[in-house]
Each structure stands twice: as C-alpha cells, then as structure tokens.
Amino acid sequence: MAIVKDNILLQLVRGTLGDQITIYERNGQIIMAKKRGPSKKKPTKKQLEARYKMRVAAAYAMVILEDPEIKAYYKSLAGPGQNAYNMAVKDAYRSPEVQNIQFEEETVVVTAKDEFRVAEVQVRVVDAAGVVIERGSAVLGRNGVDWYYKAANLPPGGKVIVVVVDLPGNETVRELLITHG
C-alpha cells in the first residue's frame, strides 16, 4: 500500500489498473494498493452469518435513509470519512443491550443501552402459570438510559419479560423472575 502525495497524474484516477493495482481515496488521501482477489478458502459458518447480517444491515440503511429526519440524525453522528449510510449500517448491525432490570415497588426499571438510541422498551408481566396478565410500553426516564413501567400487579412466582428495540428494529429480550410479594 502506498499513499500518493502531490501527484497530478493520479489526482483524478480511481479504480483498478490492469488487474494489478487499485487506486482509491480514503479520508482525503489517495491510496495505491495491490489488487486483492477473492479468497480461495471456503467461508466458515460464522463468516456466512456475518455476511448475511451485513446484507440485512445494508438493506435497512438503504431504506431508512429515505427518511430525511433519520438521515440527518445518522449524519450528525458520522465522524471524519464516514457518512449517514455508514452509521445506519453500524446501527442495524448491532442489537441493543439490556444492562439491568430491577423493581422499585410496583415499577419495573429497565436500564437499556444502544450505541445509537433505544427506540422503545416493551414490558410483559406473566404470572406463575405463564399467562400474560399485563403488557405495555415503558417510559424513558430523564437520564436517557432508564425506562420505567408502572405495573398494576407483580405476582410472586411470575416473571417480567422485557423487549428492548433500537431504531433499526433489532430486539433484545430479557426475563426476570418476580421473587417479592
């Protein structure tokens, strides 16, 4: 790999030359590198899964960026050499994280985090027999991380099922047993 500086001949050239050299630009620098060919190894199961996940993330990015508001949001998060598309793909590739679920009397407090933003938190309360007795959306607290759901009833022996969803629609599901009465 070579970085080209002040070469008038290569200022406007991009692409592959003679199936041997590739010329491209990254972060304002012109780079010349040996052309890479496809790998001769068979992809592993993990690689195939990653490729599929990337295809889904890229498809999401193409669709979601048609919304000017969301495009502006992703563009505002882009760093040098990045654009809204890069940020949208990155967001779609990773699922949100549930860091903690706890009870404050009859309120379920969910601490959820996403590299970009958590879009919603759904809470279901299930009794000991496995029957859903209530469900609803949690409300984002002032700290921007904790979500609050005021339950009418938290039956001992039951459980709380929390579904955290990010902007691209990735879901993370966690459960917590109800031990207090």
Rosetta blueprint (number, residue, H / E / L):
1 M L
2 A E
3 I E
4 V E
5 K L
6 D L
7 N L
8 I H
9 L H
10 L H
11 Q L
12 L L
13 V L
14 R L
15 G E
16 T E
17 L E
18 G L
19 D L
20 Q L
21 I E
22 T E
23 I E
24 Y E
25 E E
26 R E
27 N L
28 G L
29 Q E
30 I E
31 I E
32 M E
33 A E
34 K E
35 K L
36 R L
37 G L
38 P L
39 S L
40 K L
41 K L
42 K L
43 P L
44 T L
45 K H
46 K H
47 Q H
48 L H
49 E H
50 A H
51 R H
52 Y H
53 K H
54 M H
55 R H
56 V H
57 A H
58 A H
59 A H
60 Y H
61 A H
62 M H
63 V H
64 I H
65 L L
66 E L
67 D L
68 P H
69 E H
70 I H
71 K H
72 A H
73 Y H
74 Y H
75 K H
76 S H
77 L H
78 A L
79 G L
80 P L
81 G L
82 Q L
83 N L
84 A H
85 Y H
86 N H
87 M H
88 A H
89 V H
90 K H
91 D H
92 A H
93 Y H
94 R L
95 S L
96 P L
97 E E
98 V E
99 Q E
100 N E
101 I E
102 Q E
103 F E
104 E E
105 E L
106 E L
107 T E
108 V E
109 V E
110 V E
111 T E
112 A E
113 K E
114 D L
115 E L
116 F L
117 R L
118 V E
119 A E
120 E E
121 V E
122 Q E
123 V E
124 R E
125 V E
126 V E
127 D L
128 A L
129 A L
130 G L
131 V L
132 V E
133 I E
134 E E
135 R E
136 G E
137 S E
138 A L
139 V E
140 L E
141 G L
142 R L
143 N L
144 G L
145 V L
146 D E
147 W E
148 Y E
149 Y E
150 K E
151 A L
152 A L
153 N L
154 L L
155 P L
156 P L
157 G L
158 G L
159 K E
160 V E
161 I E
162 V E
163 V E
164 V E
165 V E
166 D E
167 L L
168 P L
169 G L
170 N L
171 E E
172 T E
173 V E
174 R E
175 E E
176 L E
177 L E
178 I L
179 T L
180 H L
181 G L
